[in-house]
Amino acid sequence: MSDPTIGSMPLGNEQDIVMSRQQVRRLAQQLKFSLVDQTKMVTAASELSRNTVVYGGGGEMRWEVVSLGPRQGLRLAFADQGPGIPDLDLALTDGWTSGGGLGMGLSGSRRLVDEFDIRTAPGEGTCVTITRWK
């Protein structure tokens, strides 16, 4: 029997992005996040899933229900083996975009969550990890 508090799913196309949003909403509901916090996590997951597919050439989303004392949270990691982000400071600037988007993906996602970590190197891919606490 698989552990429902930890898992992963592929991110390779538009359908996978939709599935990732649905999975994050299910997990946030199971944790009894408020509707506002559910929406923040689903929005951040949608942006980061899209980045993984569009800019990273696909990858995966991993999830884990985490605890810190009595608090529970949801940690998501979006990993790809794409080209990496050459200028991370620039990529985290509001309004900057390397494509045709609004430039809110990384910086917007960072504002929606309690913890945000990004590891990237040119030619080595990117991993963005986010956590929201209840």
C-alpha positions in Angstrom: 0.0 0.0 0.0 1.4 3.4 -1.0 1.9 6.2 1.6 -0.7 8.9 0.7 1.5 11.6 2.5 4.4 11.3 0.1 4.5 10.8 -3.7 5.5 12.1 -7.1 4.0 12.5 -10.5 5.5 13.3 -14.0 5.3 16.7 -15.5 5.6 16.5 -19.3 2.6 18.2 -20.8 -0.5 20.3 -20.3 -2.5 17.4 -19.0 0.1 16.7 -16.3 -0.1 20.4 -15.2 -3.9 19.9 -14.7 -3.3 16.7 -12.8 -0.7 18.4 -10.6 -3.2 21.1 -9.7 -5.8 18.5 -8.8 -3.4 16.5 -6.7 -2.3 19.7 -4.7 -5.9 20.7 -4.1 -6.7 17.1 -2.8 -3.7 17.2 -0.5 -4.5 20.8 0.8 -8.1 19.7 1.4 -7.0 16.6 3.3 -4.8 18.9 5.5 -7.9 21.1 6.1 -6.2 24.2 4.7 -8.4 27.2 4.5 -9.9 27.9 1.0 -7.5 30.9 0.7 -4.5 28.7 1.5 -5.7 25.9 -0.8 -5.9 28.5 -3.6 -2.4 29.8 -2.9 -0.9 26.4 -3.0 -2.8 25.3 -6.2 -1.8 28.6 -7.9 1.9 28.3 -6.9 1.9 24.6 -8.0 0.3 25.5 -11.3 2.9 28.2 -12.1 5.8 25.9 -11.1 4.4 22.9 -12.9 4.1 25.1 -16.1 7.7 26.3 -15.6 8.9 22.7 -15.3 7.1 21.7 -18.6 7.8 24.9 -20.6 11.2 25.9 -19.5 12.6 22.7 -18.0 11.4 20.4 -20.8 9.5 18.3 -18.3 10.3 16.7 -15.0 8.4 15.8 -11.9 6.5 17.1 -8.9 7.1 15.5 -5.5 4.9 16.0 -2.5 5.2 15.4 1.2 3.0 16.1 4.2 5.4 17.5 6.8 5.1 18.2 10.5 6.8 20.7 12.8 5.7 20.0 16.3 1.9 20.3 16.2 1.9 22.1 12.8 1.3 20.3 9.5 2.3 21.5 6.1 2.5 20.6 2.5 5.9 20.6 0.8 6.1 20.4 -3.0 9.3 20.0 -5.1 9.3 20.7 -8.9 12.4 19.3 -10.5 13.6 19.2 -14.1 16.8 18.4 -16.0 16.5 21.5 -18.3 18.9 24.2 -19.1 18.8 25.8 -15.6 18.4 29.5 -14.9 21.4 31.5 -15.8 20.5 34.6 -13.8 18.5 33.6 -10.7 18.2 37.2 -9.3 16.8 38.4 -12.6 14.4 35.4 -12.8 13.0 36.2 -9.3 12.3 39.9 -10.3 8.6 40.7 -10.6 7.7 41.3 -14.2 10.7 39.7 -15.7 10.0 36.9 -18.2 12.1 34.7 -20.4 9.0 33.8 -22.5 5.6 35.3 -23.2 4.2 35.1 -19.7 3.4 37.8 -17.2 6.7 37.3 -15.3 4.9 36.2 -12.1 5.8 32.5 -12.1 8.8 32.4 -9.7 8.3 35.6 -7.8 4.6 35.2 -7.6 4.9 31.6 -6.3 7.4 32.8 -3.7 4.9 35.3 -2.3 2.1 32.6 -2.1 4.0 30.2 0.2 5.7 30.2 3.6 9.0 28.7 2.4 10.6 28.9 -1.0 13.9 27.3 -2.0 15.4 27.1 -5.5 18.5 25.3 -6.7 19.6 25.7 -10.3 22.7 25.8 -12.4 23.1 26.3 -16.1 23.0 22.9 -17.8 22.0 21.1 -14.6 18.3 21.8 -14.3 16.2 23.4 -11.6 14.5 22.3 -8.4 12.0 24.6 -6.7 10.8 23.5 -3.3 7.8 25.3 -1.6 6.1 24.7 1.7 2.9 26.1 3.1 2.1 25.6 6.8 -1.4 25.2 8.2 
